[in-house]
Amino acid sequence: MSVTVRVEFQYCQHGKKGVKTGNDLVNVSENTNSAILAVLRLLHPHWESLKVLSASVETPSTTASDE
């Protein structure tokens, strides 16, 4: 069963020194930092030094209200 997680993360773009932050909804098999990082690395292979700052499970009602 997959879980939708709202994640806030920090990263550097390949070849650049500036640190950026972002957030996104990702579907993972389990709500762990390692699973979230694995998905983010697959989606954004040019990002380096990925770090999860926060993660929270989205409920169907929360996700629907964001649309």
C-alpha positions as CSV (number, residue, x, y, z in Angstrom):
1,M,0.0,0.0,0.0
2,S,1.4,3.4,-0.9
3,V,1.1,6.5,1.2
4,T,0.9,10.1,0.0
5,V,3.3,12.3,2.0
6,R,3.8,16.1,1.9
7,V,7.5,16.6,2.1
8,E,9.6,19.7,2.6
9,F,13.2,19.2,1.5
10,Q,16.5,20.9,1.0
11,Y,18.8,20.3,-2.0
12,C,21.6,21.7,-4.2
13,Q,21.5,21.6,-8.0
14,H,24.3,19.7,-9.7
15,G,27.3,22.0,-10.2
16,K,25.8,24.9,-8.1
17,K,26.6,25.9,-4.6
18,G,23.3,27.5,-3.6
19,V,21.1,25.6,-1.2
20,K,17.4,25.5,-2.2
21,T,14.3,24.3,-0.4
22,G,11.1,22.9,-1.9
23,N,8.0,20.9,-1.1
24,D,6.0,18.4,-2.9
25,L,3.5,15.5,-2.6
26,V,5.1,12.1,-3.2
27,N,3.7,8.6,-3.1
28,V,5.9,6.2,-1.1
29,S,5.5,2.6,0.0
30,E,6.3,3.6,3.6
31,N,6.6,6.9,5.4
32,T,10.3,6.9,6.1
33,N,13.0,9.4,5.1
34,S,14.9,6.7,3.1
35,A,11.8,5.9,1.0
36,I,11.1,9.6,0.5
37,L,14.7,10.3,-0.5
38,A,14.7,7.4,-2.9
39,V,11.6,8.8,-4.7
40,L,13.1,12.3,-4.8
41,R,16.4,11.0,-6.3
42,L,14.5,9.1,-9.0
43,L,12.4,12.2,-9.8
44,H,15.3,14.6,-9.7
45,P,18.6,12.9,-10.5
46,H,20.4,16.3,-11.0
47,W,19.8,17.3,-7.3
48,E,22.5,16.7,-4.8
49,S,22.7,16.7,-1.0
50,L,19.0,16.0,-0.6
51,K,17.7,16.3,3.0
52,V,14.2,15.8,4.3
53,L,13.2,18.7,6.5
54,S,9.7,17.5,7.3
55,A,7.2,15.0,6.2
56,S,3.5,14.5,7.0
57,V,1.0,11.9,5.7
58,E,-1.8,13.4,3.6
59,T,-5.3,12.2,4.3
60,P,-7.8,12.0,1.4
61,S,-9.7,15.0,2.7
62,T,-6.5,17.1,3.1
63,T,-5.4,16.3,-0.5
64,A,-8.9,17.1,-1.9
65,S,-9.0,20.5,-0.2
66,D,-5.7,21.5,-1.8
67,E,-7.1,21.1,-5.3
